[in-house]
């Protein structure tokens, strides 16, 4: 933490607290996805991965909270940004379940690339180790969605196709249009600059998400 002024420390601490709230929100979100997968009679192996993901997301919120306090943030109660399942207008209950699973798949995939982009820049050995642990979890989380998508029938694939552009816009908004600024000097301490988030998002879409959708036959219906 050497070299950081008081204002920079406060900004980093506040950002880690923000990340903790985001992880807590993901904890709720993955509980919804787990319920969706159970309702969709997903394969037992996929259910098991999702159950682990729920536990992981809560742990992620706690280690982000610990780092916020370590950087000087006053401890307190974490508040999620929302606890209700995401719902898409015009979609039935069953269709909403499928859309939530796909959205989760996309977000977790972007998250993997974000963590890979930031890892070489981290200045504190403990943060690099935490990044390694976090990324290992995120890879498993992204596999939940991809594995379930691989089991879909033609009817479900045809339904999803026209929704893909809207889901892509939502994912881009989530990752690239947040409150992050261009504080590149804070990236070594766990801050995700807007530049880093945009670069990681674009790479994830280009190299994983769109090729994955193409491979699964979803792009034909889009």
ABEGO torsion letter per residue (X at the ends): XBGBBAAAAAAAAAAAAAAAAAAAAAAAAAAAAAAAAAAAGBBAAAAAAAAAAAAAAAAAAAAAAAAAAAAGBBBEBBBBABABBBBBBGBBAAAAAAAAAAAAAAAAAAAAAAAAAAAAABABAAAAAAAAAAAAAAAAAAAAAAAAAAABBAAAAAAAAAAAAAAAAAAAAAAAABABBBBAAAAAAGBBBAAAAAAAAAAAAAAAAAAAAAAAGAAAAX
